[in-house]
Amino acid sequence: MHDIAIIILNYNTRELLADCLTSLRAQESLDFVTCVVDNCSTDGSAEMVATRFPKVMLIRSPDNGGFAAGNNQGLRAIGFPDAPQARYAMLLNPDTVAPPGALAGMLAYADANPDIGVVGPKLMLMDGTLDMACRRSFPTPEVSFYRLTGLSKLFPRSRLFGRYNMTYLDIDQQTEVDSVVGACMLVREEALRLAGLLDEQFFMYGEDLDWCLRVKQQRAPSGNAYGVMYYPSVTVQHVKRAASRKSAKAQYEFDRSMWLFYRKHYQRSTFFVMDWIVKLGLAWRGGTKLMREMR
């Protein structure tokens, strides 16, 4: 059994994907398998992988079903959730570069902490700032209100208003979080088997939040609930939105994902006045198309 099965979902990011795969070659003393799922790219990405990285498992998806569906194709190809060929699964974006030792560092931490179901590194953007999505709280109605009204930006150091991106914490402070980001996340096989695969009703965005929430609802062999850990001792570079910036659907799908997450996890327990406030806020952001889906 491999240590890690790395799933990379690609859409028209050929050169970035090549850099990502090259960085994986430098991961020493680690037994891992890499699977690239190409989501109908038109830039020759799949041909590049087949030619330059023949040891990489390549899946040419017949259609672009989105982030969750594409990653699930790769996870199933490695046997998850029922017959896994690795102790951990890692989702990794093609626009990331992992420095030598990054994967081994995350693996060593996960192995030493069996109650942790998901580990995410510190993700740094090209301008040297933190990718804020790499450590988050769940977007509850309260937390979403602070974010959508701008209070989180006005008071980033507030433990109340800055909860979504945890901006009150030092970026080098290791901490247990609600969610890390699907751009780079290591998931324990046992936790994945209990939580199941990604929810394919999410096209892009939100599926990592949902996955982390479902992992945290499962119990480790110790009897404790699995945790999700932001682990800044490992740093990974992230270009960010290299594929989605080319998609006209990106902003709509972000708003839609927030609706799906709210409907799935919070709507039943939300007071009707707050429920209407949430729906009005989402409809204002998502427009008439999202309003029709919310009916």
C-alpha positions in Angstrom: 0.0 0.0 0.0 1.3 3.5 -0.9 1.7 6.2 1.7 -0.2 8.8 -0.3 -2.4 8.8 -3.4 -2.3 12.3 -5.0 -5.2 13.4 -7.1 -4.7 16.4 -9.3 -7.7 17.7 -11.2 -6.7 19.7 -14.2 -8.5 22.1 -16.6 -6.4 24.0 -19.1 -3.4 24.7 -16.9 -0.8 22.7 -18.9 2.4 24.6 -17.9 1.4 25.0 -14.3 0.5 21.3 -14.1 4.0 20.5 -15.5 5.6 22.6 -12.8 3.4 20.8 -10.1 4.3 17.4 -11.3 8.0 18.3 -11.5 7.9 19.4 -7.9 6.4 16.1 -6.9 9.5 14.3 -8.4 11.5 16.0 -5.7 9.5 14.5 -2.8 12.1 12.1 -1.4 11.7 9.0 0.8 8.0 8.8 0.1 5.9 6.1 -1.6 3.1 7.8 -3.5 1.0 7.4 -6.6 -0.2 10.4 -8.7 -3.4 10.5 -10.7 -4.2 13.4 -13.0 -7.8 13.7 -14.0 -8.0 16.0 -17.0 -11.4 17.8 -17.2 -11.7 18.1 -21.0 -8.8 20.5 -21.4 -8.2 22.0 -24.8 -4.6 23.2 -24.3 -2.8 19.8 -24.6 -2.6 19.2 -20.9 -3.4 15.5 -21.2 -0.9 14.9 -24.0 1.8 16.7 -22.0 1.2 14.4 -19.0 1.2 11.3 -21.2 4.5 12.3 -22.9 6.5 13.9 -20.1 5.2 12.0 -17.0 4.4 8.5 -18.2 4.4 7.1 -14.7 1.5 9.3 -13.7 -1.9 7.7 -13.9 -3.9 9.8 -16.4 -7.7 9.9 -16.7 -9.2 11.8 -19.6 -12.6 12.7 -18.3 -15.3 12.6 -21.1 -17.0 15.7 -19.6 -16.3 18.5 -17.1 -18.4 17.6 -14.1 -16.7 20.0 -11.8 -14.2 19.8 -8.9 -16.0 17.3 -6.8 -16.9 14.9 -9.6 -13.4 15.1 -11.2 -11.6 14.4 -7.9 -13.9 11.6 -7.2 -13.0 10.0 -10.5 -9.4 10.0 -9.3 -10.2 8.8 -5.8 -12.2 5.9 -7.2 -9.4 5.0 -9.6 -7.1 4.5 -6.5 -9.8 2.4 -4.8 -11.3 4.9 -2.4 -13.3 4.6 -0.3 -13.7 0.8 -0.1 -10.4 -0.7 -1.4 -7.8 2.1 -1.1 -4.3 1.6 -2.5 -2.9 4.3 -0.1 -3.0 5.2 3.6 -3.9 8.8 2.7 -5.5 10.7 -0.2 -4.2 14.1 -1.1 -6.2 16.6 -3.2 -3.7 18.9 -5.0 -4.3 21.7 -7.4 -2.3 21.8 -10.6 -1.3 25.4 -9.8 0.6 24.4 -6.7 4.3 23.8 -6.2 5.4 21.6 -3.3 9.0 22.2 -2.1 11.2 19.1 -1.3 10.0 17.4 1.9 6.6 19.0 1.9 4.6 15.8 1.5 6.8 13.9 3.9 6.3 16.6 6.5 2.5 16.5 6.3 2.6 12.7 6.3 4.8 12.6 9.4 2.5 14.9 11.3 -0.6 12.9 10.3 1.0 9.6 11.3 2.0 11.1 14.7 -1.6 12.4 15.3 -4.1 9.6 14.6 -7.0 11.7 15.7 -6.4 14.2 12.9 -8.4 13.3 9.8 -7.4 16.1 7.5 -4.1 18.1 7.3 -3.6 21.3 5.3 -0.3 23.2 4.8 0.3 26.9 4.8 -0.5 28.0 1.2 1.4 31.1 0.0 0.3 33.1 -3.0 2.7 34.4 -5.7 2.7 37.9 -4.1 4.0 36.4 -0.8 0.7 36.7 1.1 -1.3 33.9 2.7 -4.0 32.2 0.7 -6.7 32.9 3.2 -8.7 29.9 2.3 -6.1 27.5 3.8 -7.6 27.9 7.3 -11.3 28.6 7.7 -14.3 28.4 10.0 -17.5 27.0 8.6 -19.8 29.7 7.0 -22.6 29.5 9.5 -25.3 32.2 9.1 -23.5 34.3 11.8 -20.0 33.9 10.3 -21.4 34.5 6.8 -23.1 37.7 7.9 -19.9 39.2 9.2 -18.1 38.3 6.0 -20.8 39.6 3.6 -21.3 42.8 5.5 -17.6 43.6 5.4 -17.2 43.4 9.2 -14.5 40.8 8.8 -12.5 43.2 6.6 -13.1 46.1 8.9 -12.0 44.2 12.0 -9.7 41.4 10.8 -8.1 41.0 14.3 -11.4 40.5 16.0 -12.0 36.9 17.2 -15.7 37.5 16.6 -15.8 39.2 13.2 -12.6 37.6 11.7 -13.7 34.0 12.2 -14.2 32.9 8.6 -10.6 33.2 7.6 -9.3 33.3 11.1 -7.4 36.5 10.4 -6.8 37.1 14.1 -4.2 34.3 14.2 -0.6 34.5 13.2 -0.1 32.7 9.9 2.6 30.5 11.5 0.4 29.4 14.4 -0.6 25.7 14.1 -4.2 25.3 15.0 -7.2 23.0 14.6 -9.7 24.6 12.2 -13.1 23.8 10.7 -11.7 23.5 7.2 -8.6 23.6 5.1 -8.8 24.1 1.3 -9.1 21.5 -1.5 -6.1 23.0 -3.3 -3.9 21.0 -0.9 -5.4 18.7 1.7 -4.2 15.3 3.1 -7.1 13.0 4.2 -6.7 9.9 6.3 -8.0 6.8 4.6 -10.1 5.7 7.6 -11.7 9.1 7.9 -12.4 9.2 4.1 -14.0 5.8 4.3 -16.4 6.9 7.1 -17.2 10.3 5.6 -17.5 9.2 2.0 -16.3 10.9 -1.2 -16.8 14.5 -2.2 -20.4 15.6 -2.6 -20.9 16.1 -6.4 -23.8 18.5 -6.1 -21.1 21.1 -5.6 -19.6 22.0 -9.0 -16.7 24.1 -7.7 -16.2 25.7 -4.3 -17.7 24.5 -1.0 -17.0 20.8 -1.5 -13.9 21.0 0.7 -15.9 22.7 3.5 -18.5 20.0 3.2 -15.9 17.3 3.2 -14.1 18.6 6.3 -17.4 19.0 8.1 -18.3 15.4 7.4 -14.9 14.2 8.5 -15.2 16.0 11.8 -18.5 14.2 12.3 -16.7 10.9 12.3 -15.0 9.1 15.2 -11.4 8.0 15.2 -10.5 4.6 16.7 -9.7 6.4 20.0 -13.4 7.5 20.2 -12.6 11.1 19.7 -14.0 13.1 16.8 -11.5 13.5 13.9 -9.9 16.9 13.7 -8.8 19.1 10.8 -5.4 20.7 11.3 -3.8 23.8 9.7 -0.1 22.8 9.7 2.1 25.8 8.8 5.3 24.0 9.3 4.8 22.9 5.7 4.5 25.7 3.0 3.1 25.1 -0.5 3.0 27.7 -3.2 -0.3 28.4 -4.8 -1.0 30.5 -8.0 -4.8 30.5 -7.1 -7.7 30.3 -9.6 -5.5 29.5 -12.5 -8.3 27.5 -14.0 -11.4 29.1 -12.6 -10.4 32.6 -13.7 -11.0 31.4 -17.2 -14.5 30.3 -16.4 -17.5 32.6 -16.5 -19.3 30.2 -14.1 -16.8 30.8 -11.2 -18.5 33.6 -9.3 -22.0 32.1 -9.8 -20.7 28.7 -8.6 -19.1 30.3 -5.5 -22.5 31.8 -4.5 -24.3 28.6 -5.4 -21.9 26.6 -3.2 -22.7 28.8 -0.3 -26.4 28.2 -0.8 -25.9 24.4 -1.1 -23.8 24.3 2.0 -26.3 26.4 4.0 -29.2 24.3 2.8 -27.5 21.0 3.6 -26.1 21.9 7.0 -27.8 24.9 8.6 -31.2 25.7 7.1 -33.3 23.3 9.2 -31.9 24.7 12.4 -32.0 28.4 11.4 -34.8 30.7 12.7 -37.1 31.7 9.9 -36.2 35.4 10.0 -32.5 34.6 9.8 -33.3 32.1 7.1 -34.9 34.8 4.9 -32.0 37.2 5.6 -29.5 34.5 4.4 -31.6 33.7 1.3 -32.0 37.4 0.4 -28.3 38.0 0.8 -27.4 35.0 -1.4 -30.0 36.0 -4.0 -28.6 39.6 -4.0 -25.1 38.1 -4.8 -26.2 35.3 -7.1 -28.8 37.1 -9.1 -31.9 35.6 -10.7 -30.3 32.4 -11.8 -29.5 31.5 -8.1 -32.9 32.7 -7.0 -34.6 30.2 -9.3 -32.5 27.4 -7.8 -33.3 28.5 -4.3 -37.1 28.1 -4.9 
